Amino acid sequence: MKSFKKIGSFIFAGLLFVVGTVFAQTPDQSTPPDALIKMVVTDVMASVKADPDIQKGNIPKIVDLVEKKIVPYTDMRRTTEMAMGPNWKKATSEQQAQLTSEFKNLLIRTYSGALSQLRDQTVQFKALRAAPDDKEVVVKTVVLGRGDPVPLDYRLEKTANGWKVYDMNIMGVWLVEAYRNQFSNQISQSGIEGLVKFLQDRNKQLATAKPSN
């Protein structure tokens, strides 16, 4: 079973180790999904390279960067709902909101150090296979660096506010599926409120932890 730390590293590696073609535009509701990924990542990369504090692992700055430049193009509620599986409907509206918020914070904090490790990674974007009226697509890429190539796929949905990322696949492991097993086990042991508390406690630990780099 994948640990929270390892899965957290997957999402950060996926969102932050990709370098695409430089775009000056800002994504909007009409931006195609493959172009969206390129634009967001390019913006993040530029911000990281321009801020020495982020490169040193300054967690508050990293959190602020992710909140402003990545979170707006994700659907964390759907990500959390899928990770919860059937248990999502058993949660109250308040618990659903808490779980979504805490899960988002967990993914941001678990491997924030990945931002400070950006070096010379590049990416190959594969041709998007989708019909004009598709509501869900997968953008396939391959991350290239000093080690072996890393296949990385983004799953996006078309919403009223444009395309949003809600799941990622790193080398055959979908983020949502990996967390679903852990969430289910935690709920079996201590209920939904127990999962909320677990995530809250974990985020408190990560908030006070020193950068690993």
TORPA-4810 file (N, C-alpha, C, O; in nm, 3 decimals):
<nodes>
NODE_1_0.084_-0.120_0.000_0.000_0.000_0.000_0.088_0.124_0.000_0.185_0.132_0.076_M
NODE_2_0.055_0.220_-0.082_0.134_0.341_-0.091_0.113_0.427_0.034_0.000_0.437_0.082_K
NODE_3_0.217_0.490_0.085_0.207_0.577_0.200_0.155_0.712_0.156_0.161_0.747_0.038_S
NODE_4_0.102_0.791_0.255_0.056_0.926_0.222_0.170_1.008_0.166_0.150_1.087_0.074_F
NODE_5_0.291_0.991_0.220_0.404_1.071_0.173_0.437_1.040_0.029_0.463_1.130_-0.051_K
NODE_6_0.437_0.911_-0.006_0.474_0.875_-0.142_0.369_0.923_-0.242_0.404_0.972_-0.349_K
NODE_7_0.241_0.908_-0.207_0.137_0.954_-0.299_0.139_1.105_-0.309_0.116_1.160_-0.417_I
NODE_8_0.166_1.172_-0.198_0.178_1.317_-0.204_0.290_1.359_-0.297_0.278_1.459_-0.369_G
NODE_9_0.398_1.283_-0.296_0.509_1.316_-0.384_0.469_1.298_-0.529_0.518_1.370_-0.616_S
NODE_10_0.381_1.202_-0.557_0.335_1.179_-0.693_0.266_1.304_-0.749_0.297_1.348_-0.860_F
NODE_11_0.175_1.360_-0.671_0.100_1.473_-0.726_0.189_1.594_-0.746_0.172_1.670_-0.841_I
NODE_12_0.285_1.613_-0.655_0.374_1.727_-0.673_0.472_1.704_-0.786_0.502_1.795_-0.863_F
NODE_13_0.520_1.583_-0.795_0.610_1.553_-0.906_0.536_1.574_-1.037_0.591_1.627_-1.133_A
NODE_14_0.409_1.533_-1.039_0.331_1.547_-1.161_0.303_1.690_-1.198_0.315_1.728_-1.314_G
NODE_15_0.266_1.771_-1.099_0.228_1.908_-1.128_0.347_2.002_-1.144_0.336_2.106_-1.210_L
NODE_16_0.460_1.966_-1.084_0.568_2.063_-1.076_0.695_2.026_-1.149_0.782_2.111_-1.166_L
NODE_17_0.711_1.900_-1.193_0.833_1.860_-1.261_0.817_1.862_-1.412_0.897_1.803_-1.484_F
NODE_18_0.714_1.929_-1.460_0.687_1.931_-1.602_0.720_2.069_-1.659_0.678_2.171_-1.604_V
NODE_19_0.795_2.070_-1.768_0.828_2.197_-1.832_0.775_2.194_-1.975_0.824_2.117_-2.057_V
NODE_20_0.677_2.276_-2.003_0.619_2.275_-2.137_0.662_2.396_-2.217_0.747_2.474_-2.174_G
NODE_21_0.604_2.410_-2.334_0.629_2.526_-2.418_0.582_2.652_-2.345_0.476_2.650_-2.281_T
NODE_22_0.657_2.759_-2.353_0.623_2.880_-2.280_0.501_2.947_-2.343_0.498_2.974_-2.463_V
NODE_23_0.403_2.974_-2.259_0.283_3.044_-2.304_0.269_3.174_-2.225_0.289_3.174_-2.103_F
NODE_24_0.235_3.282_-2.291_0.217_3.409_-2.222_0.074_3.424_-2.172_0.047_3.506_-2.084_A
NODE_25_-0.018_3.345_-2.228_-0.158_3.359_-2.194_-0.190_3.302_-2.056_-0.114_3.224_-1.999_Q
NODE_26_-0.306_3.343_-2.005_-0.360_3.287_-1.883_-0.477_3.198_-1.922_-0.560_3.239_-2.002_T
NODE_27_-0.486_3.076_-1.866_-0.596_2.987_-1.902_-0.732_3.050_-1.872_-0.748_3.122_-1.774_P
NODE_28_-0.829_3.022_-1.959_-0.965_3.067_-1.933_-1.060_2.952_-1.964_-1.015_2.839_-1.987_D
NODE_29_-1.189_2.979_-1.965_-1.289_2.874_-1.983_-1.279_2.804_-2.117_-1.324_2.690_-2.131_Q
NODE_30_-1.221_2.870_-2.215_-1.213_2.811_-2.349_-1.080_2.741_-2.377_-1.061_2.685_-2.485_S
NODE_31_-0.989_2.743_-2.281_-0.857_2.683_-2.301_-0.869_2.531_-2.311_-0.926_2.469_-2.221_T
NODE_32_-0.816_2.469_-2.417_-0.819_2.322_-2.430_-0.741_2.257_-2.315_-0.651_2.319_-2.259_P
NODE_33_-0.775_2.133_-2.279_-0.711_2.068_-2.164_-0.561_2.052_-2.175_-0.490_2.070_-2.076_P
NODE_34_-0.510_2.017_-2.294_-0.366_1.999_-2.307_-0.292_2.133_-2.296_-0.183_2.140_-2.238_D
NODE_35_-0.352_2.237_-2.351_-0.291_2.370_-2.341_-0.297_2.420_-2.197_-0.206_2.488_-2.151_A
NODE_36_-0.403_2.386_-2.126_-0.417_2.425_-1.986_-0.301_2.373_-1.902_-0.241_2.446_-1.824_L
NODE_37_-0.270_2.245_-1.919_-0.160_2.184_-1.844_-0.029_2.257_-1.873_0.047_2.287_-1.781_I
NODE_38_-0.003_2.286_-1.999_0.121_2.355_-2.036_0.128_2.495_-1.975_0.231_2.535_-1.921_K
NODE_39_0.017_2.568_-1.983_0.016_2.704_-1.931_0.037_2.709_-1.780_0.118_2.788_-1.731_M
NODE_40_-0.034_2.625_-1.708_-0.025_2.626_-1.562_0.115_2.589_-1.516_0.173_2.655_-1.429_V
NODE_41_0.170_2.484_-1.574_0.302_2.438_-1.533_0.410_2.541_-1.566_0.502_2.562_-1.487_V
NODE_42_0.398_2.603_-1.682_0.495_2.705_-1.721_0.494_2.821_-1.623_0.599_2.872_-1.585_T
NODE_43_0.375_2.862_-1.582_0.361_2.971_-1.486_0.424_2.933_-1.352_0.495_3.013_-1.292_D
NODE_44_0.398_2.812_-1.307_0.453_2.765_-1.179_0.605_2.760_-1.186_0.674_2.804_-1.094_V
NODE_45_0.656_2.705_-1.296_0.800_2.693_-1.311_0.869_2.829_-1.307_0.974_2.845_-1.245_M
NODE_46_0.810_2.927_-1.373_0.868_3.061_-1.375_0.870_3.120_-1.235_0.966_3.186_-1.195_A
NODE_47_0.762_3.096_-1.161_0.753_3.149_-1.024_0.857_3.086_-0.933_0.919_3.154_-0.852_S
NODE_48_0.876_2.956_-0.947_0.974_2.885_-0.865_1.115_2.935_-0.893_1.191_2.964_-0.800_V
NODE_49_1.149_2.947_-1.020_1.284_2.988_-1.057_1.313_3.133_-1.019_1.429_3.173_-1.008_K
NODE_50_1.207_3.213_-1.000_1.226_3.354_-0.967_1.228_3.379_-0.816_1.253_3.491_-0.773_A
NODE_51_1.203_3.275_-0.736_1.193_3.292_-0.591_1.291_3.202_-0.517_1.266_3.082_-0.503_D
NODE_52_1.402_3.256_-0.469_1.502_3.177_-0.396_1.446_3.110_-0.270_1.490_3.002_-0.232_P
NODE_53_1.349_3.176_-0.206_1.291_3.119_-0.084_1.218_2.987_-0.112_1.228_2.892_-0.035_D
NODE_54_1.145_2.984_-0.223_1.076_2.860_-0.261_1.177_2.751_-0.293_1.156_2.635_-0.258_I
NODE_55_1.284_2.788_-0.358_1.388_2.691_-0.392_1.454_2.634_-0.267_1.508_2.524_-0.269_Q
NODE_56_1.448_2.709_-0.157_1.506_2.663_-0.030_1.405_2.585_0.053_1.437_2.536_0.162_K
NODE_57_1.281_2.573_0.002_1.180_2.494_0.073_1.094_2.571_0.170_1.044_2.514_0.266_G
NODE_58_1.075_2.701_0.147_0.990_2.783_0.232_0.844_2.739_0.216_0.779_2.771_0.116_N
NODE_59_0.793_2.666_0.315_0.660_2.606_0.304_0.548_2.709_0.289_0.462_2.691_0.203_I
NODE_60_0.544_2.816_0.370_0.437_2.914_0.351_0.432_2.971_0.210_0.324_2.989_0.154_P
NODE_61_0.548_2.998_0.152_0.551_3.051_0.015_0.507_2.945_-0.085_0.439_2.977_-0.183_K
NODE_62_0.546_2.821_-0.061_0.505_2.712_-0.151_0.354_2.695_-0.148_0.290_2.683_-0.252_I
NODE_63_0.298_2.695_-0.028_0.153_2.681_-0.012_0.081_2.795_-0.084_-0.019_2.772_-0.151_V
NODE_64_0.132_2.917_-0.069_0.071_3.032_-0.133_0.077_3.020_-0.285_-0.019_3.051_-0.355_D
NODE_65_0.191_2.973_-0.335_0.208_2.954_-0.480_0.107_2.853_-0.535_0.042_2.877_-0.636_L
NODE_66_0.097_2.740_-0.466_0.006_2.635_-0.512_-0.140_2.681_-0.506_-0.217_2.655_-0.598_V
NODE_67_-0.175_2.750_-0.398_-0.312_2.800_-0.383_-0.350_2.894_-0.497_-0.464_2.892_-0.545_E
NODE_68_-0.255_2.977_-0.539_-0.284_3.079_-0.639_-0.274_3.028_-0.783_-0.350_3.070_-0.870_K
NODE_69_-0.178_2.937_-0.807_-0.147_2.903_-0.946_-0.184_2.760_-0.987_-0.185_2.729_-1.106_K
NODE_70_-0.215_2.673_-0.891_-0.252_2.535_-0.926_-0.395_2.501_-0.885_-0.472_2.448_-0.965_I
NODE_71_-0.430_2.533_-0.760_-0.562_2.497_-0.708_-0.678_2.547_-0.795_-0.776_2.474_-0.811_V
NODE_72_-0.671_2.670_-0.852_-0.783_2.716_-0.935_-0.813_2.627_-1.056_-0.922_2.635_-1.113_P
NODE_73_-0.718_2.544_-1.094_-0.738_2.458_-1.212_-0.756_2.311_-1.174_-0.737_2.221_-1.255_Y
NODE_74_-0.793_2.289_-1.048_-0.822_2.155_-1.002_-0.963_2.150_-0.945_-1.021_2.253_-0.911_T
NODE_75_-1.017_2.030_-0.935_-1.148_2.009_-0.873_-1.126_1.918_-0.753_-1.146_1.797_-0.761_D
NODE_76_-1.085_1.978_-0.641_-1.052_1.898_-0.524_-1.173_1.831_-0.462_-1.160_1.727_-0.398_M
NODE_77_-1.290_1.890_-0.480_-1.410_1.826_-0.425_-1.433_1.692_-0.495_-1.462_1.591_-0.431_R
NODE_78_-1.420_1.691_-0.627_-1.440_1.566_-0.699_-1.328_1.467_-0.667_-1.354_1.347_-0.653_R
NODE_79_-1.204_1.516_-0.655_-1.093_1.429_-0.619_-1.120_1.362_-0.485_-1.100_1.241_-0.470_T
NODE_80_-1.166_1.440_-0.388_-1.195_1.387_-0.255_-1.312_1.290_-0.259_-1.310_1.186_-0.194_T
NODE_81_-1.415_1.325_-0.334_-1.532_1.238_-0.346_-1.493_1.102_-0.403_-1.539_0.998_-0.354_E
NODE_82_-1.409_1.102_-0.505_-1.367_0.977_-0.566_-1.277_0.897_-0.473_-1.284_0.774_-0.470_M
NODE_83_-1.192_0.967_-0.397_-1.105_0.898_-0.302_-1.187_0.836_-0.188_-1.148_0.733_-0.133_A
NODE_84_-1.297_0.898_-0.155_-1.384_0.846_-0.048_-1.469_0.729_-0.096_-1.507_0.644_-0.015_M
NODE_85_-1.499_0.722_-0.225_-1.582_0.614_-0.276_-1.722_0.620_-0.216_-1.776_0.729_-0.197_G
NODE_86_-1.782_0.504_-0.184_-1.917_0.499_-0.128_-1.930_0.574_0.005_-2.040_0.614_0.043_P
NODE_87_-1.819_0.592_0.075_-1.825_0.660_0.204_-1.856_0.808_0.191_-1.897_0.872_0.288_N
NODE_88_-1.838_0.864_0.072_-1.864_1.007_0.052_-2.009_1.041_0.087_-2.034_1.142_0.153_W
NODE_89_-2.102_0.959_0.042_-2.243_0.987_0.066_-2.282_0.968_0.213_-2.387_1.016_0.256_K
NODE_90_-2.199_0.900_0.287_-2.226_0.880_0.429_-2.181_1.000_0.513_-2.219_1.012_0.629_K
NODE_91_-2.102_1.085_0.454_-2.052_1.204_0.524_-2.154_1.317_0.516_-2.225_1.331_0.417_A
NODE_92_-2.160_1.398_0.622_-2.247_1.515_0.621_-2.186_1.622_0.530_-2.070_1.611_0.491_T
NODE_93_-2.263_1.723_0.498_-2.212_1.832_0.414_-2.092_1.899_0.480_-1.995_1.936_0.413_S
NODE_94_-2.098_1.914_0.612_-1.987_1.975_0.685_-1.863_1.886_0.678_-1.752_1.935_0.659_E
NODE_95_-1.883_1.756_0.694_-1.770_1.664_0.687_-1.710_1.661_0.547_-1.588_1.653_0.532_Q
NODE_96_-1.795_1.667_0.445_-1.744_1.669_0.308_-1.657_1.792_0.284_-1.552_1.783_0.220_Q
NODE_97_-1.701_1.906_0.335_-1.622_2.028_0.320_-1.490_2.017_0.396_-1.386_2.060_0.346_A
NODE_98_-1.494_1.960_0.515_-1.373_1.944_0.595_-1.275_1.849_0.526_-1.156_1.876_0.519_Q
NODE_99_-1.328_1.738_0.476_-1.243_1.639_0.409_-1.177_1.698_0.285_-1.059_1.675_0.261_L
NODE_100_-1.254_1.774_0.207_-1.199_1.835_0.086_-1.087_1.932_0.120_-0.982_1.932_0.055_T
NODE_101_-1.109_2.013_0.221_-1.008_2.111_0.262_-0.883_2.044_0.317_-0.771_2.081_0.281_S
NODE_102_-0.902_1.945_0.404_-0.787_1.878_0.465_-0.709_1.795_0.364_-0.586_1.788_0.370_E
NODE_103_-0.780_1.731_0.271_-0.713_1.650_0.169_-0.629_1.740_0.078_-0.517_1.706_0.042_F
NODE_104_-0.685_1.855_0.042_-0.611_1.950_-0.041_-0.484_1.994_0.031_-0.376_1.996_-0.028_K
NODE_105_-0.497_2.028_0.159_-0.380_2.071_0.236_-0.277_1.960_0.249_-0.157_1.985_0.248_N
NODE_106_-0.325_1.837_0.262_-0.234_1.723_0.272_-0.152_1.709_0.145_-0.030_1.689_0.151_L
NODE_107_-0.217_1.718_0.031_-0.146_1.703_-0.095_-0.046_1.817_-0.117_0.060_1.796_-0.175_L
NODE_108_-0.080_1.935_-0.069_0.010_2.049_-0.084_0.132_2.033_0.006_0.245_2.058_-0.036_I
NODE_109_0.108_1.990_0.130_0.215_1.988_0.229_0.298_1.861_0.230_0.417_1.865_0.263_R
NODE_110_0.238_1.748_0.194_0.309_1.621_0.207_0.444_1.620_0.136_0.541_1.565_0.186_T
NODE_111_0.448_1.683_0.019_0.574_1.680_-0.053_0.608_1.816_-0.112_0.647_1.828_-0.228_Y
NODE_112_0.591_1.918_-0.030_0.620_2.053_-0.077_0.767_2.069_-0.113_0.802_2.156_-0.192_S
NODE_113_0.852_1.987_-0.056_0.994_1.993_-0.086_1.025_1.966_-0.231_1.133_2.001_-0.279_G
NODE_114_0.932_1.903_-0.303_0.956_1.873_-0.444_0.980_2.000_-0.525_1.053_1.999_-0.624_A
NODE_115_0.917_2.109_-0.482_0.933_2.236_-0.554_1.078_2.284_-0.551_1.129_2.338_-0.649_L
NODE_116_1.142_2.265_-0.437_1.278_2.315_-0.422_1.380_2.228_-0.496_1.498_2.263_-0.506_S
NODE_117_1.334_2.114_-0.549_1.424_2.022_-0.616_1.417_2.033_-0.769_1.477_1.953_-0.841_Q
NODE_118_1.344_2.131_-0.817_1.333_2.150_-0.962_1.470_2.180_-1.021_1.540_2.270_-0.974_L
NODE_119_1.506_2.107_-1.123_1.637_2.129_-1.186_1.620_2.139_-1.338_1.583_2.244_-1.390_R
NODE_120_1.647_2.030_-1.406_1.649_2.034_-1.552_1.546_1.940_-1.616_1.567_1.893_-1.727_D
NODE_121_1.436_1.913_-1.545_1.335_1.825_-1.602_1.268_1.888_-1.725_1.248_2.009_-1.730_Q
NODE_122_1.235_1.804_-1.821_1.159_1.848_-1.938_1.045_1.749_-1.960_1.038_1.647_-1.891_T
NODE_123_0.957_1.779_-2.054_0.842_1.692_-2.074_0.811_1.676_-2.222_0.832_1.767_-2.303_V
NODE_124_0.762_1.560_-2.254_0.710_1.534_-2.388_0.558_1.523_-2.376_0.507_1.441_-2.300_Q
NODE_125_0.486_1.605_-2.452_0.341_1.599_-2.451_0.294_1.514_-2.568_0.331_1.540_-2.683_F
NODE_126_0.215_1.414_-2.539_0.162_1.328_-2.644_0.036_1.392_-2.703_-0.031_1.471_-2.637_K
NODE_127_0.007_1.357_-2.826_-0.111_1.413_-2.892_-0.238_1.379_-2.814_-0.257_1.264_-2.772_A
NODE_128_-0.322_1.477_-2.796_-0.446_1.456_-2.722_-0.545_1.378_-2.807_-0.577_1.419_-2.919_L
NODE_129_-0.593_1.269_-2.755_-0.694_1.188_-2.824_-0.830_1.215_-2.760_-0.865_1.158_-2.657_R
NODE_130_-0.905_1.304_-2.823_-1.035_1.342_-2.768_-1.123_1.399_-2.878_-1.075_1.457_-2.975_A
NODE_131_-1.253_1.380_-2.860_-1.351_1.437_-2.953_-1.391_1.576_-2.903_-1.380_1.604_-2.783_A
NODE_132_-1.436_1.662_-2.992_-1.472_1.800_-2.953_-1.575_1.807_-2.842_-1.575_1.902_-2.763_P
NODE_133_-1.665_1.707_-2.834_-1.771_1.713_-2.734_-1.741_1.630_-2.609_-1.830_1.612_-2.525_D
NODE_134_-1.620_1.578_-2.595_-1.584_1.500_-2.476_-1.588_1.589_-2.352_-1.545_1.704_-2.355_D
NODE_135_-1.640_1.532_-2.243_-1.647_1.604_-2.116_-1.534_1.564_-2.021_-1.507_1.633_-1.923_K
NODE_136_-1.470_1.452_-2.051_-1.356_1.407_-1.971_-1.247_1.358_-2.066_-1.275_1.289_-2.164_E
NODE_137_-1.123_1.395_-2.035_-1.011_1.354_-2.120_-0.891_1.320_-2.033_-0.886_1.352_-1.914_V
NODE_138_-0.793_1.253_-2.095_-0.667_1.224_-2.029_-0.555_1.285_-2.113_-0.540_1.252_-2.231_V
NODE_139_-0.478_1.374_-2.051_-0.363_1.434_-2.118_-0.240_1.352_-2.078_-0.204_1.345_-1.961_V
NODE_140_-0.177_1.292_-2.178_-0.063_1.203_-2.153_0.069_1.275_-2.177_0.087_1.343_-2.278_K
NODE_141_0.162_1.258_-2.083_0.294_1.317_-2.098_0.400_1.219_-2.048_0.369_1.119_-1.984_T
NODE_142_0.524_1.251_-2.078_0.637_1.174_-2.026_0.739_1.274_-1.973_0.786_1.361_-2.047_V
NODE_143_0.774_1.263_-1.845_0.868_1.353_-1.783_1.010_1.298_-1.800_1.036_1.182_-1.769_V
NODE_144_1.100_1.382_-1.848_1.237_1.342_-1.874_1.332_1.417_-1.782_1.323_1.539_-1.767_L
NODE_145_1.423_1.344_-1.720_1.521_1.405_-1.631_1.647_1.322_-1.629_1.684_1.260_-1.730_G
NODE_146_1.713_1.320_-1.516_1.838_1.245_-1.505_1.815_1.095_-1.494_1.900_1.016_-1.532_R
NODE_147_1.699_1.057_-1.441_1.667_0.915_-1.427_1.587_0.863_-1.545_1.590_0.920_-1.654_G
NODE_148_1.516_0.754_-1.522_1.433_0.696_-1.627_1.314_0.786_-1.658_1.268_0.860_-1.571_D
NODE_149_1.265_0.782_-1.781_1.145_0.859_-1.817_1.028_0.819_-1.728_1.012_0.701_-1.696_P
NODE_150_0.946_0.916_-1.690_0.832_0.890_-1.601_0.702_0.922_-1.674_0.674_1.039_-1.699_V
NODE_151_0.622_0.820_-1.708_0.491_0.845_-1.769_0.401_0.919_-1.669_0.394_0.881_-1.552_P
NODE_152_0.335_1.021_-1.715_0.249_1.101_-1.628_0.123_1.140_-1.704_0.131_1.208_-1.807_L
NODE_153_0.008_1.098_-1.654_-0.119_1.130_-1.718_-0.205_1.216_-1.627_-0.209_1.194_-1.505_D
NODE_154_-0.273_1.313_-1.686_-0.366_1.399_-1.613_-0.508_1.367_-1.657_-0.535_1.361_-1.777_Y
NODE_155_-0.596_1.346_-1.564_-0.738_1.326_-1.597_-0.812_1.456_-1.566_-0.807_1.507_-1.454_R
NODE_156_-0.880_1.509_-1.668_-0.951_1.636_-1.652_-1.098_1.621_-1.688_-1.137_1.533_-1.765_L
NODE_157_-1.179_1.709_-1.631_-1.322_1.715_-1.661_-1.356_1.855_-1.708_-1.297_1.953_-1.662_E
NODE_158_-1.452_1.865_-1.798_-1.497_1.995_-1.847_-1.611_2.043_-1.760_-1.715_1.977_-1.749_K
NODE_159_-1.591_2.158_-1.697_-1.693_2.215_-1.609_-1.742_2.347_-1.667_-1.695_2.391_-1.771_T
NODE_160_-1.836_2.408_-1.598_-1.887_2.538_-1.642_-1.779_2.645_-1.635_-1.789_2.750_-1.698_A
NODE_161_-1.675_2.617_-1.557_-1.565_2.713_-1.540_-1.438_2.670_-1.613_-1.329_2.716_-1.582_N
NODE_162_-1.455_2.581_-1.711_-1.338_2.536_-1.787_-1.291_2.398_-1.742_-1.353_2.335_-1.656_G
NODE_163_-1.181_2.352_-1.799_-1.127_2.221_-1.767_-1.058_2.221_-1.631_-0.987_2.316_-1.596_W
NODE_164_-1.079_2.113_-1.554_-1.020_2.099_-1.421_-0.953_1.963_-1.407_-1.007_1.861_-1.452_K
NODE_165_-0.837_1.961_-1.345_-0.768_1.835_-1.315_-0.828_1.774_-1.189_-0.846_1.844_-1.090_V
NODE_166_-0.859_1.645_-1.192_-0.911_1.582_-1.071_-0.842_1.450_-1.037_-0.870_1.391_-0.933_Y
NODE_167_-0.752_1.402_-1.124_-0.679_1.280_-1.092_-0.553_1.274_-1.176_-0.545_1.336_-1.283_D
NODE_168_-0.454_1.199_-1.127_-0.328_1.187_-1.199_-0.276_1.044_-1.189_-0.300_0.974_-1.091_M
NODE_169_-0.205_1.003_-1.293_-0.149_0.869_-1.297_0.002_0.878_-1.315_0.051_0.930_-1.416_N
NODE_170_0.075_0.827_-1.216_0.221_0.824_-1.224_0.265_0.679_-1.237_0.249_0.600_-1.143_I
NODE_171_0.320_0.643_-1.351_0.372_0.507_-1.373_0.270_0.399_-1.337_0.303_0.299_-1.275_M
NODE_172_0.146_0.421_-1.378_0.043_0.320_-1.359_-0.035_0.331_-1.230_-0.124_0.249_-1.206_G
NODE_173_-0.006_0.428_-1.147_-0.077_0.443_-1.019_-0.163_0.570_-1.023_-0.110_0.681_-1.031_V
NODE_174_-0.295_0.552_-1.018_-0.385_0.668_-1.011_-0.393_0.717_-0.868_-0.414_0.639_-0.776_W
NODE_175_-0.376_0.846_-0.850_-0.376_0.909_-0.719_-0.501_0.874_-0.639_-0.492_0.833_-0.524_L
NODE_176_-0.618_0.889_-0.701_-0.745_0.865_-0.633_-0.756_0.722_-0.582_-0.800_0.699_-0.470_V
NODE_177_-0.717_0.627_-0.665_-0.727_0.487_-0.626_-0.637_0.455_-0.507_-0.677_0.381_-0.417_E
NODE_178_-0.518_0.510_-0.507_-0.424_0.484_-0.398_-0.477_0.538_-0.266_-0.465_0.472_-0.163_A
NODE_179_-0.535_0.657_-0.269_-0.588_0.714_-0.146_-0.718_0.648_-0.103_-0.748_0.645_0.016_Y
NODE_180_-0.795_0.595_-0.198_-0.922_0.533_-0.163_-0.903_0.419_-0.064_-0.980_0.404_0.030_R
NODE_181_-0.800_0.338_-0.085_-0.773_0.227_0.006_-0.739_0.277_0.146_-0.786_0.222_0.245_N
NODE_182_-0.658_0.382_0.153_-0.618_0.435_0.283_-0.736_0.501_0.355_-0.753_0.483_0.475_Q
NODE_183_-0.817_0.575_0.281_-0.934_0.639_0.341_-1.031_0.532_0.392_-1.085_0.545_0.503_F
NODE_184_-1.054_0.429_0.313_-1.146_0.323_0.352_-1.099_0.253_0.480_-1.179_0.225_0.569_S
NODE_185_-0.972_0.226_0.488_-0.917_0.161_0.607_-0.932_0.250_0.730_-0.967_0.202_0.838_N
NODE_186_-0.906_0.377_0.714_-0.917_0.469_0.827_-1.061_0.480_0.874_-1.087_0.483_0.994_Q
NODE_187_-1.155_0.486_0.779_-1.296_0.495_0.815_-1.344_0.367_0.884_-1.424_0.373_0.976_I
NODE_188_-1.294_0.253_0.840_-1.330_0.125_0.901_-1.287_0.121_1.048_-1.353_0.061_1.132_S
NODE_189_-1.174_0.186_1.077_-1.120_0.184_1.212_-1.186_0.287_1.304_-1.213_0.259_1.421_Q
NODE_190_-1.212_0.407_1.249_-1.259_0.513_1.340_-1.369_0.601_1.282_-1.399_0.707_1.338_S
NODE_191_-1.431_0.559_1.171_-1.541_0.635_1.115_-1.496_0.757_1.036_-1.378_0.788_1.029_G
NODE_192_-1.593_0.824_0.976_-1.561_0.941_0.894_-1.500_1.053_0.978_-1.406_1.119_0.935_I
NODE_193_-1.554_1.073_1.098_-1.499_1.177_1.184_-1.355_1.143_1.221_-1.272_1.232_1.242_E
NODE_194_-1.326_1.014_1.231_-1.190_0.972_1.260_-1.096_1.005_1.145_-0.980_1.042_1.167_G
NODE_195_-1.146_0.993_1.022_-1.064_1.028_0.906_-1.038_1.178_0.904_-0.927_1.222_0.875_L
NODE_196_-1.140_1.256_0.934_-1.124_1.402_0.939_-1.015_1.438_1.040_-0.927_1.519_1.011_V
NODE_197_-1.022_1.378_1.158_-0.924_1.407_1.262_-0.785_1.361_1.221_-0.686_1.429_1.247_K
NODE_198_-0.778_1.246_1.156_-0.648_1.195_1.110_-0.583_1.293_1.013_-0.465_1.323_1.025_F
NODE_199_-0.661_1.342_0.919_-0.608_1.436_0.821_-0.568_1.568_0.887_-0.465_1.627_0.854_L
NODE_200_-0.650_1.613_0.981_-0.618_1.737_1.052_-0.487_1.723_1.129_-0.401_1.811_1.125_Q
NODE_201_-0.472_1.611_1.200_-0.351_1.587_1.278_-0.228_1.577_1.187_-0.121_1.630_1.219_D
NODE_202_-0.246_1.508_1.074_-0.134_1.493_0.981_-0.092_1.628_0.924_0.027_1.655_0.909_R
NODE_203_-0.189_1.712_0.892_-0.157_1.843_0.837_-0.088_1.932_0.941_-0.001_2.012_0.906_N
NODE_204_-0.126_1.918_1.067_-0.060_1.994_1.173_0.086_1.951_1.184_0.175_2.035_1.204_K
NODE_205_0.111_1.822_1.172_0.248_1.771_1.177_0.330_1.826_1.061_0.443_1.870_1.078_Q
NODE_206_0.272_1.823_0.944_0.343_1.868_0.825_0.365_2.020_0.827_0.465_2.068_0.773_L
NODE_207_0.273_2.094_0.888_0.286_2.238_0.893_0.404_2.282_0.978_0.461_2.388_0.956_A
NODE_208_0.441_2.199_1.076_0.551_2.235_1.166_0.681_2.163_1.130_0.785_2.188_1.191_T
NODE_209_0.675_2.075_1.031_0.795_2.000_0.993_0.893_2.090_0.917_0.853_2.183_0.847_A
NODE_210_1.021_2.059_0.933_1.124_2.133_0.861_1.137_2.079_0.720_1.113_1.960_0.698_K
NODE_211_1.173_2.161_0.623_1.193_2.114_0.486_1.292_1.999_0.485_1.390_2.000_0.559_P
NODE_212_1.265_1.898_0.400_1.349_1.778_0.395_1.474_1.795_0.312_1.568_1.716_0.321_S
NODE_213_1.476_1.901_0.230_1.593_1.919_0.145_1.701_1.986_0.225_1.810_2.011_0.173_N
</nodes>
